[in-house]
Amino acid sequence: MVRGVEMIVALFGILKAGGAYVPLDPAYPADRLGYMLADSQQTANLTQSSLAGFVAGLAPDPPVIDLDAHPRRSGAARRRNRDSNRREKDG
């Protein structure tokens, strides 16, 4: 992933879910990246659209999850869902 706020959020989500973060730099040699992926025994790869093809080419076995392809919920949608859940609990 490209460094930025999205990377930090993804990193926290990975760690909270009990996963491990393995940084893959496209500048590394392909052999080294392949070894890192094989050694880490990952079950999924999180990435961005700009790097999805690169990651899929390195490790075709585990699924590649493109974070840019999944719609993000807006703050208003989260609030509506939260309010709906509160009404169900109170009701």
Backbone hydrogen bonds in HBPLUS format (Angstrom, degrees):
<---DONOR---> <-ACCEPTOR-->    atom                        ^
c    i                          cat <-CA-CA->   ^        H-A-AA   ^      H-
h    n   atom  resd res      DA  || num        DHA   H-A  angle D-A-AA Bond
n    s   type  num  typ     dist DA aas  dist angle  dist       angle   num
A0008-ILE N   A0004-GLY O   3.26 MM   4  6.64 154.2  2.33 147.9 154.6     1
A0009-VAL N   A0005-VAL O   2.99 MM   4  6.30 162.7  2.02 156.7 161.2     2
A0010-ALA N   A0006-GLU O   2.91 MM   4  6.06 162.4  1.94 146.8 152.0     3
A0011-LEU N   A0007-MET O   2.84 MM   4  5.99 155.6  1.90 145.9 153.1     4
A0012-PHE N   A0008-ILE O   2.98 MM   4  6.24 161.6  2.01 151.3 155.2     5
A0013-GLY N   A0009-VAL O   3.00 MM   4  6.23 158.0  2.05 148.2 154.6     6
A0014-ILE N   A0010-ALA O   2.87 MM   4  6.10 156.6  1.93 151.9 158.0     7
A0015-LEU N   A0011-LEU O   3.01 MM   4  6.22 169.3  2.02 153.7 156.1     8
A0016-LYS N   A0012-PHE O   2.83 MM   4  5.93 158.8  1.87 149.0 155.7     9
A0017-ALA N   A0013-GLY O   3.02 MM   4  6.10 145.7  2.14 140.8 149.1    10
A0019-GLY N   A0014-ILE O   2.85 MM   5  5.10 153.0  1.92 161.6 152.6    11
A0018-GLY N   A0015-LEU O   3.02 MM   3  5.08 155.7  2.08 103.0 110.4    12
A0028-TYR N   A0025-ASP O   2.89 MM   3  5.63 166.1  1.91 126.6 131.0    13
A0032-ARG N   A0029-PRO O   3.07 MM   3  5.40 119.5  2.45 104.6 118.7    14
A0033-LEU N   A0029-PRO O   3.09 MM   4  6.45 162.3  2.12 156.5 161.7    15
A0034-GLY N   A0030-ALA O   2.86 MM   4  6.01 159.5  1.90 149.9 155.9    16
A0035-TYR N   A0031-ASP O   2.98 MM   4  6.18 153.6  2.05 143.5 150.3    17
A0036-MET N   A0032-ARG O   2.92 MM   4  6.20 159.6  1.96 150.4 156.0    18
A0037-LEU N   A0033-LEU O   2.96 MM   4  6.21 158.8  2.00 151.4 156.5    19
A0038-ALA N   A0034-GLY O   2.94 MM   4  6.12 159.6  1.98 147.1 153.1    20
A0039-ASP N   A0035-TYR O   2.82 MM   4  5.89 161.5  1.85 153.1 158.5    21
A0040-SER N   A0036-MET O   3.01 MM   4  6.05 146.4  2.13 140.2 148.5    22
A0045-ASN N   A0063-PRO O   2.92 MM  18  6.29 155.4  1.98 160.8 166.0    23
A0065-ILE N   A0045-ASN O   2.66 MM  20  5.87 167.5  1.67 163.8 168.5    24
A0047-THR N   A0065-ILE O   2.96 MM  18  6.18 155.5  2.02 162.7 159.4    25
A0067-LEU N   A0047-THR O   2.81 MM  20  5.99 165.0  1.83 171.8 168.5    26
A0051-LEU N   A0048-GLN O   2.93 MM   3  5.51 150.5  2.02 118.0 126.8    27
A0052-ALA N   A0048-GLN O   3.00 MM   4  5.94 116.2  2.42 148.4 164.4    28
A0052-ALA N   A0049-SER O   3.39 MM   3  5.12 154.9  2.46  96.7 103.7    29
A0055-VAL N   A0051-LEU O   3.01 MM   4  6.25 164.7  2.03 161.4 164.7    30
A0056-ALA N   A0052-ALA O   2.93 MM   4  6.07 165.1  1.95 152.4 157.1    31
A0057-GLY N   A0053-GLY O   3.01 MM   4  6.07 145.6  2.13 140.1 148.6    32
A0058-LEU N   A0055-VAL O   3.09 MM   3  5.22 132.8  2.32  99.2 111.9    33
A0059-ALA N   A0055-VAL O   3.17 MM   4  6.45 159.5  2.22 157.3 161.5    34
A0069-ALA N   A0066-ASP O   3.11 MM   3  5.48 144.8  2.24 107.4 117.1    35
A0078-ARG N   A0074-SER O   3.08 MM   4  6.44 156.7  2.14 152.2 158.7    36
A0079-ARG N   A0075-GLY O   2.97 MM   4  6.20 156.2  2.03 146.7 153.2    37
A0080-ARG N   A0076-ALA O   2.95 MM   4  6.20 159.8  1.99 150.2 155.4    38
A0081-ASN N   A0077-ALA O   3.04 MM   4  6.20 161.4  2.07 146.7 151.5    39
A0082-ARG N   A0078-ARG O   2.88 MM   4  6.07 158.6  1.92 148.8 155.1    40
A0083-ASP N   A0079-ARG O   2.82 MM   4  6.00 164.3  1.85 153.8 157.8    41
A0084-SER N   A0080-ARG O   2.89 MM   4  6.02 154.9  1.95 146.7 153.9    42
A0085-ASN N   A0081-ASN O   2.96 MM   4  6.19 155.1  2.02 146.9 153.3    43
A0086-ARG N   A0082-ARG O   3.02 MM   4  6.29 149.8  2.11 145.0 153.5    44
A0087-ARG N   A0083-ASP O   3.00 MM   4  6.29 156.5  2.05 148.2 154.0    45
A0088-GLU N   A0084-SER O   3.08 MM   4  6.35 153.9  2.15 145.8 152.6    46
A0089-LYS N   A0085-ASN O   3.11 MM   4  6.34 153.3  2.19 144.6 151.1    47
A0090-ASP N   A0086-ARG O   2.91 MM   4  6.12 156.3  1.96 150.7 157.6    48
A0091-GLY N   A0087-ARG O   2.83 MM   4  5.72 145.1  1.95 143.9 153.0    49
